[in-house]
Amino acid sequence: MKKIAPIFLMIAVVLSGCGKGNAQPTAIPLATAIPSATPAVNAQDKEVKNAKAGDEKTSSVDGMPSIYIPDGSFRMGGMDTDAQKDEHPDHTVTMSAFWLDKLEVTNGMYSLCVQAGACEPPQNFKSQTRASYFNNPEFNDYPVVYVTWLQADAYCKWANRRLPTEAEWEYAARGSDFRLYPWGDDRADSSRGNFNYFVGDTARVGSYPAGASPFGVLDMAGNVTEWVADFYDANYYSQGANTNPTGSAPRANYYNRVVRGGNFQDVFKDVRLAHRASVRGSNPQASDVYSADYLGEFSPKIGFRCASN
């Protein structure tokens, strides 16, 4: 079963990513990336009528801007020389419209849920290189990490949203063409995303507008790998689920979930938008809520974003 690549496998590529083509990203101004006003927790979002592709709305719960992804069909799966077995076969998928968070959920946003009593704090308050992270105001606008699948699911429900399906995630990243990365086919570099140890830890969300997807969704290649709703099945693409697929059916004693998007350590082939990885998710049936079985895996490289209908 594939896993997110461990740190020692990535060290060899650091030198290759530190030279030519590593332009500095241009951060989105805070006021447009994250609403500055404190949202009214648990207030209902206003409906956006006649929404078009790329339109935005802002959650009244956590201040997250979401992007409208319209009805459409796209080609899902790997179509390049780096495609892995679990990305095959590439296939046409038809999707209903939905909204997807423009950004990865931040420490500041997640703190609102903790303060409301609807979320448990992350499993660790540090990041990869920072001893103080979640509880440090300096990093409020950075992606929350060390959250389990169940914690990510709970947050999205609290925010009147849900975890996206794997197909929704890839459609929002790719659009209707055959691009390799969210921004197109140009080789990935440090102006488009946080990966390949360009930064060495998480970056502030929204720092890479040049890496936006066709719909304007940000940070879909690198920064943190993102939990999605689906159970992982390496052979799922061959099972013929071609309309709003929701992933493999649950299996007894199997809780691996799909994660998408790559992270700050990953090499170029692992931030391709078709790349899939498997991480052990939470087991809510476990009797001990503090056990590794109940929690599943968590990491300084895994965060999440939410979606809604």
GUDRENTOR-334315 format. One line per 10 residues: their letters; for each residue x, y, z of C-alpha. Coordinates in nm, 3 decimals, decimal comma, always signed. Example, Ala and Ser with C-alpha at 12.3 -4.5 7.8 and 13.67 -1.06 7.14 Angstrom:
as> +1,230 -0,450 +0,780 | +1,367 -0,106 +0,714
REM end
This chain:
mkkiapiflm> +0,000 +0,000 +0,000 | +0,140 +0,337 -0,090 | +0,226 +0,582 +0,183 | +0,336 +0,941 +0,191 | +0,711 +0,924 +0,120 | +0,920 +0,935 +0,438 | +1,164 +1,212 +0,496 | +1,481 +1,020 +0,424 | +1,372 +0,944 +0,067 | +1,339 +1,314 -0,007
iavvlsgcgk> +1,677 +1,442 +0,108 | +1,844 +1,345 -0,218 | +1,626 +1,581 -0,419 | +1,691 +1,892 -0,215 | +1,997 +1,988 -0,413 | +1,814 +1,943 -0,743 | +1,542 +2,184 -0,635 | +1,759 +2,465 -0,508 | +1,882 +2,613 -0,831 | +1,738 +2,728 -1,159
gnaqptaipl> +1,367 +2,810 -1,179 | +1,309 +2,868 -0,809 | +1,151 +3,212 -0,820 | +0,999 +3,345 -0,501 | +0,618 +3,324 -0,475 | +0,403 +3,633 -0,446 | +0,167 +3,607 -0,150 | -0,197 +3,700 -0,182 | -0,275 +4,000 +0,044 | -0,427 +3,880 +0,370
ataipsatpa> -0,749 +4,074 +0,325 | -0,831 +3,886 +0,004 | -0,699 +3,548 +0,110 | -0,871 +3,526 +0,449 | -1,153 +3,755 +0,568 | -1,024 +3,970 +0,850 | -1,355 +4,003 +1,035 | -1,433 +3,746 +1,305 | -1,713 +3,526 +1,167 | -2,034 +3,456 +1,355
vnaqdkevkn> -1,984 +3,095 +1,458 | -2,256 +2,856 +1,337 | -2,441 +3,126 +1,141 | -2,585 +3,003 +0,811 | -2,412 +3,087 +0,484 | -2,604 +3,296 +0,236 | -2,702 +3,125 -0,088 | -2,520 +3,238 -0,401 | -2,767 +3,238 -0,689 | -2,666 +3,179 -1,050
akagdektss> -2,307 +3,102 -0,951 | -2,052 +3,063 -1,228 | -1,724 +2,874 -1,243 | -1,471 +3,038 -1,012 | -1,724 +3,248 -0,819 | -1,650 +3,284 -0,448 | -1,852 +3,289 -0,129 | -1,728 +3,328 +0,228 | -1,831 +3,102 +0,514 | -1,995 +3,282 +0,804
vdgmpsiyip> -1,871 +3,005 +1,033 | -1,493 +3,015 +0,984 | -1,431 +3,287 +0,725 | -1,313 +3,043 +0,459 | -1,358 +3,157 +0,097 | -1,499 +2,879 -0,121 | -1,486 +2,845 -0,499 | -1,779 +2,733 -0,715 | -1,696 +2,426 -0,925 | -1,969 +2,380 -1,191
dgsfrmggmd> -2,128 +2,069 -1,338 | -1,900 +1,905 -1,590 | -1,701 +1,608 -1,707 | -1,326 +1,557 -1,685 | -1,060 +1,295 -1,742 | -0,955 +1,147 -1,408 | -0,632 +0,958 -1,350 | -0,269 +0,957 -1,461 | -0,196 +1,026 -1,827 | +0,178 +1,091 -1,817
tdaqkdehpd> +0,497 +0,889 -1,791 | +0,505 +0,922 -1,409 | +0,155 +0,778 -1,365 | +0,137 +0,502 -1,103 | -0,069 +0,182 -1,117 | -0,334 +0,318 -0,883 | -0,389 +0,615 -1,118 | -0,496 +0,377 -1,398 | -0,703 +0,352 -1,598 | -0,766 +0,717 -1,676
htvtmsafwl> -1,138 +0,755 -1,731 | -1,410 +1,012 -1,791 | -1,601 +1,121 -1,481 | -1,917 +1,336 -1,472 | -1,957 +1,566 -1,174 | -2,237 +1,768 -1,019 | -2,160 +2,123 -0,910 | -2,012 +2,184 -0,565 | -1,811 +2,437 -0,365 | -1,452 +2,375 -0,254
dklevtngmy> -1,248 +2,570 -0,001 | -1,010 +2,803 -0,180 | -0,744 +2,742 +0,085 | -0,634 +2,474 +0,325 | -0,794 +2,504 +0,670 | -0,568 +2,716 +0,888 | -0,462 +2,703 +1,252 | -0,673 +3,011 +1,320 | -0,982 +2,860 +1,162 | -0,937 +2,529 +1,340
slcvqagace> -0,894 +2,715 +1,670 | -1,248 +2,852 +1,629 | -1,381 +2,497 +1,624 | -1,176 +2,402 +1,930 | -1,301 +2,711 +2,114 | -1,658 +2,620 +2,019 | -1,611 +2,276 +2,176 | -1,678 +2,097 +1,847 | -1,319 +1,993 +1,771 | -1,037 +1,834 +1,964
ppqnfksqtr> -0,701 +2,013 +1,940 | -0,445 +1,874 +1,695 | -0,248 +1,574 +1,818 | +0,062 +1,792 +1,840 | +0,107 +2,171 +1,853 | +0,438 +2,174 +1,665 | +0,514 +2,159 +1,293 | +0,799 +1,989 +1,108 | +1,063 +2,241 +1,223 | +0,878 +2,473 +1,463
asyfnnpefn> +0,838 +2,380 +1,829 | +0,546 +2,624 +1,864 | +0,299 +2,629 +1,577 | -0,072 +2,568 +1,636 | -0,070 +2,773 +1,956 | +0,148 +3,049 +1,808 | -0,040 +3,352 +1,660 | +0,246 +3,400 +1,414 | +0,117 +3,090 +1,231 | -0,259 +3,153 +1,245
dypvvyvtwl> -0,274 +3,172 +0,865 | -0,076 +2,851 +0,808 | -0,241 +2,513 +0,748 | -0,339 +2,312 +1,053 | -0,147 +1,983 +1,074 | -0,134 +1,679 +1,303 | -0,509 +1,628 +1,258 | -0,657 +1,280 +1,218 | -0,913 +1,195 +0,949 | -1,188 +1,201 +1,211
qadayckwan> -1,079 +1,546 +1,332 | -1,085 +1,680 +0,976 | -1,431 +1,528 +0,924 | -1,559 +1,681 +1,250 | -1,428 +2,025 +1,156 | -1,596 +2,023 +0,816 | -1,927 +1,919 +0,972 | -1,899 +2,197 +1,231 | -1,838 +2,447 +0,950 | -2,154 +2,327 +0,764
rrlpteaewe> -1,939 +2,159 +0,502 | -1,786 +1,814 +0,446 | -1,465 +1,655 +0,328 | -1,444 +1,651 -0,053 | -1,447 +1,328 -0,245 | -1,133 +1,229 -0,429 | -1,306 +1,297 -0,763 | -1,417 +1,644 -0,650 | -1,063 +1,721 -0,543 | -0,914 +1,617 -0,877
yaargsdfrl> -1,181 +1,792 -1,085 | -1,121 +2,117 -0,895 | -0,748 +2,078 -0,955 | -0,767 +1,981 -1,324 | -1,078 +2,127 -1,482 | -1,181 +1,988 -1,820 | -0,841 +1,956 -1,990 | -0,553 +1,711 -1,948 | -0,312 +1,922 -1,747 | -0,039 +1,765 -1,536
ypwgddrads> -0,040 +2,020 -1,252 | -0,315 +2,254 -1,128 | -0,159 +2,546 -1,322 | -0,098 +2,352 -1,646 | +0,188 +2,146 -1,789 | +0,483 +2,375 -1,712 | +0,736 +2,212 -1,484 | +0,672 +2,276 -1,118 | +0,895 +2,534 -0,947 | +0,901 +2,727 -0,622
srgnfnyfvg> +0,684 +3,009 -0,758 | +0,390 +2,769 -0,793 | +0,395 +2,565 -0,476 | +0,565 +2,462 -0,154 | +0,727 +2,123 -0,220 | +1,067 +1,957 -0,280 | +1,202 +2,120 +0,038 | +1,188 +2,466 -0,120 | +1,066 +2,589 +0,221 | +1,118 +2,285 +0,445
dtarvgsypa> +0,795 +2,331 +0,638 | +0,445 +2,463 +0,585 | +0,393 +2,802 +0,419 | +0,119 +3,056 +0,477 | -0,194 +2,955 +0,284 | -0,252 +3,142 -0,040 | +0,116 +3,221 -0,092 | +0,128 +3,073 -0,444 | -0,131 +3,238 -0,671 | +0,074 +3,129 -0,975
gaspfgvldm> -0,013 +2,771 -0,879 | -0,391 +2,822 -0,886 | -0,613 +2,561 -1,047 | -0,834 +2,648 -1,348 | -1,111 +2,745 -1,107 | -0,884 +2,950 -0,880 | -0,834 +2,700 -0,598 | -0,496 +2,746 -0,426 | -0,233 +2,521 -0,265 | -0,342 +2,203 -0,446
agnvtewvad> +0,020 +2,108 -0,521 | +0,233 +2,094 -0,207 | +0,222 +2,268 +0,131 | +0,026 +1,991 +0,306 | -0,124 +1,670 +0,178 | -0,502 +1,678 +0,225 | -0,744 +1,424 +0,369 | -1,041 +1,346 +0,144 | -1,354 +1,146 +0,220 | -1,280 +0,828 +0,023
fydanyysqg> -1,149 +0,496 +0,146 | -0,838 +0,401 -0,050 | -0,855 +0,124 -0,309 | -0,567 +0,089 -0,552 | -0,800 -0,065 -0,812 | -1,096 +0,168 -0,769 | -1,060 +0,337 -1,108 | -1,124 +0,006 -1,287 | -1,460 -0,044 -1,113 | -1,662 +0,179 -1,344
antnptgsap> -1,781 +0,448 -1,101 | -1,803 +0,737 -1,345 | -2,072 +0,972 -1,206 | -1,997 +1,153 -0,878 | -1,782 +0,864 -0,749 | -1,748 +0,846 -0,371 | -1,473 +0,587 -0,341 | -1,449 +0,227 -0,236 | -1,705 +0,078 +0,002 | -1,590 +0,029 +0,364
ranyynrvvr> -1,423 -0,303 +0,439 | -1,395 -0,479 +0,772 | -1,094 -0,362 +0,974 | -0,971 -0,144 +0,689 | -0,960 +0,232 +0,743 | -0,706 +0,362 +0,494 | -0,816 +0,690 +0,338 | -0,701 +0,874 +0,030 | -0,487 +1,184 +0,071 | -0,423 +1,424 -0,216
ggnfqdvfkd> -0,206 +1,714 -0,323 | +0,145 +1,635 -0,203 | +0,329 +1,825 +0,069 | +0,630 +2,047 +0,136 | +0,867 +1,748 +0,116 | +0,737 +1,583 -0,199 | +0,922 +1,568 -0,530 | +0,778 +1,679 -0,863 | +0,600 +1,355 -0,956 | +0,420 +1,348 -0,621
vrlahrasvr> +0,264 +1,693 -0,662 | +0,109 +1,595 -0,997 | -0,264 +1,643 -0,958 | -0,340 +1,277 -1,039 | -0,113 +1,144 -0,763 | -0,288 +0,937 -0,495 | -0,160 +0,818 -0,159 | -0,297 +0,603 +0,122 | -0,288 +0,688 +0,492 | -0,455 +0,500 +0,777
gsnpqasdvy> -0,764 +0,691 +0,881 | -0,949 +0,691 +1,211 | -1,146 +0,391 +1,336 | -1,449 +0,531 +1,521 | -1,545 +0,178 +1,628 | -1,236 +0,139 +1,845 | -1,320 +0,128 +2,216 | -1,026 +0,341 +2,332 | -1,047 +0,693 +2,186 | -0,683 +0,753 +2,276
sadylgefsp> -0,556 +0,444 +2,097 | -0,361 +0,441 +1,772 | -0,641 +0,230 +1,624 | -0,904 +0,495 +1,697 | -0,692 +0,791 +1,592 | -0,524 +0,649 +1,283 | -0,223 +0,834 +1,147 | -0,146 +1,205 +1,175 | +0,150 +1,402 +1,056 | +0,311 +1,748 +1,022
kigfrcasn> +0,257 +1,695 +0,647 | -0,121 +1,629 +0,648 | -0,398 +1,889 +0,663 | -0,729 +1,926 +0,480 | -0,987 +2,150 +0,313 | -1,367 +2,116 +0,299 | -1,637 +2,110 +0,033 | -2,013 +2,165 +0,021 | -2,300 +2,092 -0,215
REM end
